[in-house]
Amino acid sequence: MSPQNGNANGNSVGGGNSNGTATPTQRADGSQIAGIMALARKVPTLEYAFQNILVSIATVISASLSLTLTALVVLPLSALRAIVQKGDSGILTLIPPEECTKRGKVVLIVGASRGIGFEVLKQYVPEPNTTVIAVSKDADSLRNAIIRLGDTPATVQMETLDIGTNSPKEISKIINEWDEKYGPISHLYAISGISNHIKDGSPWNMEVTQNMIQVNVSGITALSMAMYERMKVRKYGKICIVGSVAGLYSPANMISYASTKSFINTFSTSLRVLAAPHNIDVVTVEPGFIDTRMTKKMRKQGSTVPDIEFENAEEMSRRMKAGVEKGGVGVVSWPTRQMVVMNALQGLNPICDELGKFVSMKSGATGKKVT
């Protein structure tokens, strides 16, 4: 006699079979449930949500105090400075000791063969009584760049240095040698940087990340520290270090590049405070979307940012030089509209920050490549 809930073959009335395996319908239902549960797991916990609300409240208070201080105290002082400087444009110039003027202005530009670095080189070569030390890891590219400049009032010296392969100790030794040979060096522009955007077939991995850290972090830091130590002894100097707005906020797929630039942004702005008592002016540069070799490749790799947002490197270099020479500017960033947005996004709480990184990655703002 068959069981009441079965059929003649012993199969249950439900969706299973005699072997106990699930039917396709059951497997589909189970997969959907698992997907829903996985999605539900990503929803922030109640405690975490409350923490983020507190972070946002504190951010609003902090931003309000910052706005008040800048508008009521800093702005009037800036207006007074403008009036004083209009009467005598040289009155607020950083005065070098006599020993630093024996060879005039000596400008060291590391990363001078192309892009922003080459444009900075073009800003200084029209100046007489100036020596420009143009540095690149690629001697041929640098030589061709200098040839394109033609005859210049400034004296241009060519040197090669690969900050991605030289150790910090070796970099320091080379800087000391150049300072003795050409100097005293009055200006350092630390501009070199790399990203795996340049090579289409270069995937994101530990090797790529390590190379970026070696150049963008270790190399630039070694350059800056070596020059800072020399300038500190003679109580004079100007250091310009190039970071990026990507170090303020970026899509998740810029994980390694943006992390290295975030380090440089923080290092440079902190060095400005530490160097000030020694009569050394440190300026941080945070470029937005500038039309360079790297951003051209980024656009070919699927960036959805409109072409109109990419500004020229010449204007970026002009603003860099103005910030370095005039003083009173801690951070030079351009285009201004992009700088404003990226700084504002730093005020996001962690939940919204994570969401923003995901959305900007999926929108393809910086292309499809992970860098």
Stockholm file with secondary structure:
# STOCKHOLM 1.0

chainA/1-371         MSPQNGNANGNSVGGGNSNGTATPTQRADGSQIAGIMALARKVPTLEYAFQNILVSIATVISASLSLTLTALVVLPLSALRAIVQKGDSGILTLIPPEECTKRGKVVLIVGASRGIGFEVLKQYVPEPNTTVIAVSKDADSLRNAIIRLGDTPATVQMETLDIGTNSPKEISKIINEWDEKYGPISHLYAISGISNHIKDGSPWNMEVTQNMIQVNVSGITALSMAMYERMKVRKYGKICIVGSVAGLYSPANMISYASTKSFINTFSTSLRVLAAPHNIDVVTVEPGFIDTRMTKKMRKQGSTVPDIEFENAEEMSRRMKAGVEKGGVGVVSWPTRQMVVMNALQGLNPICDELGKFVSMKSGATGKKVT
#=GR chainA/1-371 SS CCCTTBCTTSCBSSSCCTTCCCCHHHHHHHHHHHHHHHHHHTSCCHHHHHHHHHHHHHHHHHHHHHHHHIIIIIHHHHHHHHHHHHHCTTTTCCCCCGGGGTTCEEEEEESCSSHHHHHHHHHHTTCTTEEEEEEESCHHHHHHHHHHHCSCSSEEEEEECCTTTSCHHHHHHHHHHHHHHHCSCCEEEECCCCCTTSCTTCCCSHHHHHHHIIIIIIIHHHHHHHHHHHHHHHTCEEEEEECCGGGTSCCGGGHHHHHHHHHHHHHHHHHHHHHGGGTEEEEEECCCSBCSHHHHHHHHTTCCSCGGGCBCHHHHHHHHHHHHHHCCCSEECSSHHHHHHHHHHTTSCHHHHHHHHHHHHHTTTTCSCCC
#=GC SS_cons         CCCTTBCTTSCBSSSCCTTCCCCHHHHHHHHHHHHHHHHHHTSCCHHHHHHHHHHHHHHHHHHHHHHHHIIIIIHHHHHHHHHHHHHCTTTTCCCCCGGGGTTCEEEEEESCSSHHHHHHHHHHTTCTTEEEEEEESCHHHHHHHHHHHCSCSSEEEEEECCTTTSCHHHHHHHHHHHHHHHCSCCEEEECCCCCTTSCTTCCCSHHHHHHHIIIIIIIHHHHHHHHHHHHHHHTCEEEEEECCGGGTSCCGGGHHHHHHHHHHHHHHHHHHHHHGGGTEEEEEECCCSBCSHHHHHHHHTTCCSCGGGCBCHHHHHHHHHHHHHHCCCSEECSSHHHHHHHHHHTTSCHHHHHHHHHHHHHTTTTCSCCC
//
